[in-house]
């Protein structure tokens, strides 16, 4: 694992990101859910969802760089996206993410989250697809197939259209997916998701699915 991380870090140094424009648009937008004052769900072991989201998103970003795949991230550190570091406004944070998606409408919008439930037996990986683009379901199915084939999850939950209560999947025009990596309210899932090696494997499988799409 240490050798792989060194190899990854070494090559990232030599990849530079050019400014994106309409002619040089990113293929993907990686949206690490929550951040900053918005911790998201709290895991059964006290882990904040925002931290796991960011780690998986950064690992995926590193792999995109290695593969030469153009992409951008909504956040790269423990911060929100509302534009005001002194406070947090959930509405502004969500609208900022939607605005970035609108700036690059051909890019696939990939939201990385962790699930949570009041039922501690609820577990497994699930991916939801956005309402606006007909391609969203295809992306979701690619991800489902890759994660299922890699046998990474202890349960594969059915691919579904995202609930209408999720603003981004309801409004973003891009092909959009909401990746729920597992339930941090479940002991088995938490043991997986808090494992550095598991998160690296998950990022690699997500890369294969998205590049395959």
Number of C-alpha atoms within 10 A of each C-alpha: 9 7 8 9 10 11 11 16 13 11 12 15 9 9 12 9 10 9 8 13 10 10 6 11 18 19 17 26 24 24 23 27 27 26 23 16 15 18 17 19 20 16 21 17 13 10 16 19 24 26 22 22 25 25 19 26 26 21 19 22 23 19 20 22 20 15 11 12 15 18 19 21 18 20 19 17 14 15 20 29 20 17 13 12 11 5 11 18 14 15 10 15 19 17 15 17 22 20 13 16 25 15 12 21 19 17 22 24 32 25 22 23 27 28 23 21 14 8 9 14 13 18 25 21 23 24 26 24 27 30 23 15 16 14 17 24 21 16 25 27 20 19 25 23 15 20 23 17 11 11 11 18 21 14 15 18 16 13 16 15 18 19 13 12 8 11 15 22 27 17 16 21 23 26 26 33 28 26 23 19 25 26 28 31 25 22 17 18 25 19 13 19 21 16 10 14 12 16 22 19 17 22 22 20 22 21 21 17 19 19 14 11 14
